[in-house]
Amino acid sequence: MSVALPEDLALLLALARARSASDLHLGAGAPPHLRRNGTLIPLESGPIPSESLESFLGRLLDDQTRARLEHDGEVDAVIADTPGGRVRVWAGRSESGPVLVVRLLPPLVPTLEDLHAPFAVRGLAGLREGLVLLTGTAGAGKTTTQAALVDAINRAGGRHVMSVEDPVEIRHVPLGGPITQRQVGRDTESLAQGLRSALRADPDVLVVGEVRDGETLGLALQAAGSGLLVLATLHAPSAPGAVERVLSLFPLERRESAREALAGCLAAAVHQRLLPARNEGRVACFSVMLGTTAVRAAIRDGQERQLGALMDIGRGQGMLPADDDFARLRDSELLPPETREDEATGNTARLRTGRV
């Protein structure tokens, strides 16, 4: 979507980019806030009147998007023409009035090198089939990592990459092979419908926006099981925890078949957390669980509790526990010296000061 931005919003976006913010929050009756390095910071400004924010939305959203907002009470959209590049907007209603959250998207397609991704993550771009789950909390950079993997596949060439996204956040220009990016609500009715159509479009790589339901996940498993490489994002607390999260999206009567399908096609589960970088911005700390024979057997047998231990003993097969990647980031001086390991791994039970 391309619109003429209100001047006051354009100034706020320019300020957000100048201050290296990731998000701009606007709510009726509150001052604007910027999110920098994961923390919300209020701007030195008075509260935004509800009528001013209504005017923002009236000028910012096109007719179709405004209609969806009025009908559903909330809407997601990507806007192309803003100072510094594309943004994703979420607009909704609240008790105090309208709310607008603007995510500032990277002006250039990120590369795996830009993300300081470890070898265990970079190697995933060379996979030819199977399901790769990119997991983490909201705002952890899953979509950015997914885009960087697509960029690596794109540069290598020889494969048709097709995505189904809601909405399309980062645009890719074909470099070594065709890239087809489809947006839910514009190019296809739903994520599930887009995936069904994709299977008939001769893709080699299928890129799925955030998976939220069993129908979408079932189609992703079907595609991965048929010989495609599928890259999908998913909210999960850890790489091993992605298995439990996947199964929880299916009703009880379908979980055993879903377990069998996941065990048959899982290539990797990646988890990431964003940490403050030493100089500016944030850097991702990764963990990677590969779909080895032992991992797939544990999934098939319902032994998810073994997956953490399998990661620890699977380093020689390319597994990457989060504490190992924390050590890599620390040794590369990408983190402030005071960063604690539990901030990177989520493990408050054990803190280590050196590599073991």
Secondary structure, DSSP 8 states (H G I E B T S, - for coil): ------HHHHHHHHHHHHTT-SEEEEEBTS--EEEETTEEEE-SS--B-HHHHHHHHHHHS-HHHHHHHHHHSEEEEEE--STTS-EEEEEEEETTEEEEEEEE--SS---TTTTT--HHHHGGGG--SEEEEEEESTTSSHHHHHHHHHHHHHHH-SS-EEEEESS--S----SSS-EEEEEBTTTBS-HHHHHHHHTTS--SEEEE----SHHHHHHHHHHHHTT-EEEEEEE-SSTTHHHHHHHHTS-GGGHHHHHHHHHHHEEEEEEEEEEE-SSSSEEEEEEEEE--HHHHHHHHTT-GGGHHHHHHHTGGGT-B-HHHHHHHHHHTT-S-TT--HHHHH---S---SS--
